[in-house]
C-alpha cells in the first residue's frame, strides 16, 4: 500500500484540559530512564492486560496494533499527557520473527473498530513485539513512526514477550525518537488499587519517596524466569509503500 492511502492518525482536535490522575496511578521507571519524558503516559490496567495477552499470543512472530485513548493537558502549566484506554490489535497482517506489516486491510479494520467502539478516543500511538530480541526501534520502526504517527504526543510501545520486558518510546522536545531511549509509564489503578504490571525491566517508584534521591524507593516486580534476548540488527529503510516493522534476521 502507498503510505498516503491509509493514515492511522485520526484528528484529535485540541487536548482535553484535565489534571493528571497521579493520585490513582503508580509510576513505573525503566532501567536507565533518561529523566522525565516530554509527554507522560498513563496506561489503564485493563489495557495493560490486553497488551500482555496479545504479546503472548504468538511467541515466534511479531504482533502489534494501535493504541487508543485520550490526549490531555494540565490546566495551568499545560503539561501534556496521554491516557491509553484501549488497543486495536492488527489482524490481517504479514508477519514473521523479525517483521510486521500493517496491511491495507488491517488498517481499514482498525479504523472501523475505532469509529464503532471508541468514537470518543483518538490514536495515541502503536505497539508491536520483538520476540527474542531487545527493546529498541529499528530504522524502519523510526520511519513508520515519523510518517504515520507524527504528533509529538504519540508514542511507540515495544514488548519482548520472552524476557517479559517492554518500554515506551516518546518523542523529545525536538519531536525525535532515539532507537534505544525508552521510558516507563503510570499504571492507572482500578478500584482494588493493586499493581498488575510485571515487566521485568521496570521498577516501581514509591509514592512516599523520590526515587531520584533514594534508590531504595524502587521496588522490583516479582521475578520471572529469565530468557536471553539477543539483539538483532535493524533493517534499513525498506519499501516506502508498506508500513512494516521488519528487522534483519
Secondary structure, DSSP 4 states (H G I P E B T S, - for coil): --TTT--------SPEE----GGGEEEEEETT--S--SSEEEEEHHHHHHHHHHHTS-SSS--EEEEEEEEEE-TTT--EEEEEEEEEE--SEEEETTEEEE-HHHHHHHHHHHHHH-TT-EEEEEEEE-TTS-S---HHHHHHHHHH--STT-EEEEEETTTTEEEEEE--TTS---TT--B-EEEE--TT-------TTEEEEPTTS-TTT-GGGEEEPPP---------PBPPP--TTSEE--B--
